Each structure stands twice: as structure tokens, then as C-alpha cells.
């Protein structure tokens, strides 16, 4: 008997999947518990419309993520950290949120002949949306 699964059934099928199962399994377990419905012509059309709607939603989501990735790629983030010998960062910086360091008024600058400490430069990688390639920023 061909059925369309309404919910995921462990080790059998996922929701929205069309599968041929044993008659007794479908009549005695899947259909009474509303885990699946018989694959009639109307149910097949419903499944097809749901699949096309889901594909369109996924396409819109992907385009939004691509737009966000482009915006993030154009951003420049400058964090100032104290570094010592051999460009090693002093202590732990996890307790200082970056937003609080950027909102404070800057102290008056004192001209010096050379920089006080060397500048540390890195390129972090971002992964937006949990899938796909990371974007170097």
C-alpha cells in the first residue's frame, strides 16, 4: 500500500515522503495514529503543492542569506587589543563586550614618535545560516 507520511517515523520514512509499506502496517499502525495517509490522487496533488511551496520558501531564504552575506562581507570591524612581545594578547578579552569598548568616548590622543604596541591583524571566518561555505571577512 502506498502512503504519504505526515510525520517522521523512525527507521521508516520522513514527513512528506511517499513510500510503499505493508498493508497491515499501514492499516493497523500508520493510518490510525495519523502518521500517514493513503496516497490517493488528491493527496498526491497536496504533496506536490506543499513541495513547491517549500522549495519557494527555501529559495527566498537562500537569497536573503546571500544578501546578508554580501552586507557582512562589506563590513569592516576594528577591535583594539593590547599586545605584548611577539604579538601575544594580554590576558582574556572575553569578559569585555566589543560594543562597550566602541561606545566609550575616546581619550585625547597623545602624539608619539612610534606606536606603543604592534598591531595584531587577523581575518575571522563567518558562517551564516549553518550551511554552505564560510565567508572570510
N, C-alpha and C positions, 0 to 999 in steps of 0.2 A: 504494500500500500504506500503510495506517495503522499508525504505530508510536508507541510511548511512549518518549521519550528518558530514558535512565538517567543520562546525564551531559550537560553543556553541550557543544554543538558550535557552533563559531564561525560566525556568519552563517547558521545554520540554525535552531536551537531551543535552549531551555534545558532543564535536567533536569526531569522530571515533566510536560513538555508533550506533548500529543497532536497529531500532525501527519501529513498525507498527503504522502508522499515517493515518488519514482520507485522502481519495483520493483528495478531493478539497484542503485541507490544503497543501498537497504535490505539486499538480499541479499549484495552484494559488499563493502560497507564498514561500515555501521552495526551490523548483527547480528553478524558475525564478530568485530568489535572490542569487542562488548558495550557499544556506545554507545546502543543502543536495543533494544527487544523488540517483537514483533508485538503489535498491540492486540487481544488476544482478550478474551472476556467476563471471564475470571478476572483478567487483567492490568488491565482497567478497574476492577474492584472493588478491587484492591490500590491502584491510583492514587487512587481515591476515599477509601479509608480513610487513606492517607497524607496526603491533602489536609486531611481533617477533623482528624487528629491535629496537623498543623502549624498549623492555624487555632486549635485549642485552646491549643497551646503559645504562640502569638503573643499570644493574648488574656490568658493568665496573665502573660506577660512585660510586656505593656502595663499591666495592673493593678498589678503590682509597681512599675513605673516611676512610675505615678501616685501610689502610696503614698509612694515615696521623694521625689518632687517635693513632696508635701504636707509631709513632715517637713523638707525643706530650706527650704521657704518659711517655716516657723515658726521657724527658727534665726536668731539674731542674732549677727553676727560684728563685733567691735570691734577694729580694728587702730589702734595709736597710732604716728603718724609725726611726725617733726619737720618743721614747715613754716616757711617764712620769709615774706618780704614777698610780698604778693599770693597767698598760699596756695600757694606753689610748694614741692614736696617737695625736701628736701636730698638730693643725690646719688642713688645707685642703691640700691634696697632688695631687689634680687633675691637677694643673697647671704645674707640673713638669713631663715631659715625662720620662719614665724609661730609654729610650735609651740615653738621655743626661747624666743621672747620672752614667751609666756604661761606657761611653766613656772618661770621665774625668780622668786624671792621679790621682792616689791615693796619698794623702799626706803621708809624712813619719809617720810611726806608733810610738806612744809613749807608752812604756811599762807601764802598770798599774797593780796594785795588784788585782783589781776586775773590772768587766765590768762597763762601765759608765752608761749604761741603760740596762734594761732587754730586752731580745729578744722576739719579737712577732711572733708567728707561726700560719699560717692558711693553709687550703687546699682548694683552689678555685676549682670550677667545670666548665668544658668546655663542650659546646655543639657544635659539628661540623656538618654542613650541615642542621641544622634546624629541623632535625627529629631524632628520636631514643634516646637511653639513654644518659645521660651526663656522661662524663668521669672524675673521680676525678684525679687531677694531684698532 
